[in-house]
Amino acid sequence: MGRFLGAVFLLIAAVGLGPGAAAAAEYKIGYVDVRQVVENSSKAQAARQDLETRVQDRQAELKEKQQKIQELRKQLKQQSSLMSEEQRKQKQRELQQAMRELRRAQQAAQEDIDAQKNQVLQDLYDRVSQIINRIGENQGYDLILTGPAAMYVANRVDLTQRVLEQLNAKGGE
């Protein structure tokens, strides 16, 4: 972010010191909507499908644990009058243990899914950054802004589609 602000201040200062539009024409500026690139990339779509599969697998595991809890509750309710005090306490301990295991499994599943999602996103953002830097260096850009925060972007400076195409082509290599 510091490099970005520095570049913007440098550009503003250079434009302000030069003879108006002629000074601004000397700079080659580009713009990339990084969020759009990441959301529309084939890697993000594949990662979403993989994540959905993992979520479904985890939900199936959790459903089994929930069914175990329901069965224990049912046994406790139906057989409570036939059980000794010690047997009833044992069933209640089993039920409490199963509930703790379910809560831990739910928390672990959420943490795993969040970690996987964050890792995929970080990898994608890193690749996008490399592509943007490569375009900037190879094509002589003085400044490439990223967003989606821009209010207006002329088509001639919008590099979003080019970055997306490079990201989808062999992972941006």
N, C-alpha and C positions, 0 to 999 in steps of 0.2 A: 504494500500500500504506500510505503514511503517513496519507492521508485516511481509509482504512478503519480503521486502528488508533485514530486520533483519535476517529472516530465511535463506535467500540465503547467506548472509555474514557469518552466523554461519556455514552453511554447507560447504562453501568454506574454511573457516578457519580450520574446523575439518578435512576435506579431506587433506588439505595442511599440517597439522601438523602430521597426521597419516602416517603409512607406505604404502602409495599409495592406490592401489585398495582394499587392505584388510580393510582399514579404511572406504572406501566408501561403502563396502558391509554391514557394520553394520547398515546403515541407510535404512529405508524403505521409498521410495519416490513414490508419485503418481502424476498423471496429469489428469486434467479435462478440456476439451474444453467447457467452460460454454456457449458460444454463440451457439454451436451446440446443447447442451442439451436444451436450451431455445427454439431455433427455431424448434426443432423436437419434443418437448413435446406435448402431447395430449391437455394439457391446453392452450398452445399457439395457436394450430390449432383451438380449439373451440373459443378462444378469437378473432382470426382473422375473423372467420365466423360471430361472433356476431358484431364485429366492421363493417364489410362489410354491414350487415343488417342495422345498425344504420346510416351508411353513405348514404345508399340508401334511408332511411326514410327522412333524412335531405335534400338530393338532391330533393326529391319530394316536400318538403315544400318550398325550394328555387325556384323550378321551378314554383310553384304557384305564388310566389311573382314576378318572372320575367314576367310571363304572365300578371299579373296585370299592371306592368310597360308598357309592350308593348301595352296593351289595352288603357291605359291612353295616350300614345304617339299617337296612332292611332286616338283616339277621338280628341285630340288637333290638329292634323294635318288636319283631315277631317272637323272638325266643327269650326276651328279657325275663318274663315271668317264670320260665323254666330253668333259668340259669341261677347258679349260686352267686353270691355277692362277689366272690373272687373271679368267677368266669365273666360276669358282667363288666367288672373293672378291666379285665384283660381285653375284652372286646372293645371297650372304650379307648384303651391305650392303642390298640391296633388301628382304630378309626382315627385317632389323633395323629398317629405316626403316618398313616396314609395321607392325611390332609397336609401335613408338613411336607411330605415328599412331593405332593402335587404342587404346592406353592413354590418349592425350590425348583421343580422341573419347569414350571411356568416362567419363573424369573430367569433361569438359565437359558431357556429357549429364546426369550425376548432379548437377552444380552447377546447370545450367539447370532441371532438374526441381525440385530443392530450393528454388531461388529463386522459381519460379512457385508452388509449394505455400505457401511462407512468405508471399508477397504476397497470395495468396487468403485465407489464414487471417488475416493482419493486417487486410485490408479487412473481413472478416466480424466480427472482434473490435471494430473501430472502429464498425461499424454497430450492433452489439449494445450497445456502450457508449452510443452516442447514443440509442438506443431506451430503454434503462434510465434514462438521465438525463431524457429527455422524460417518461416515465411518472412518475418521482419528482417532477418539478416540477409537472406538470399535475394529478396526483392527490394531492398533498399528503403524500408519504411523507417521514418524517424520516430513514429509513435503509433502504437496499436492500443486502443482503448478497449477494455472489456466491460461487459455489463450483463445485465439487461436494463440498466438504469438510464440509458440514453433516451432523451425525449424525441430526438429526431436523428436519423442516420440516412445519409444519401446512399443510394445503391452503389455508387462508384467507390465508396470507402468501406462498404460492408463485406467483410471476409468470412462471415459466419458459414455460408454454404461451402466455401472452399475448405475451411478447417474441418467441417463435418465430413466432407468427401475424403479428405486425407486420413481422418481418424478411422473411417469405415474401411479404407483400403489397407488391409494387412495391419490393422491396429495402430495406424499412424506412424509406422516405422519408416 
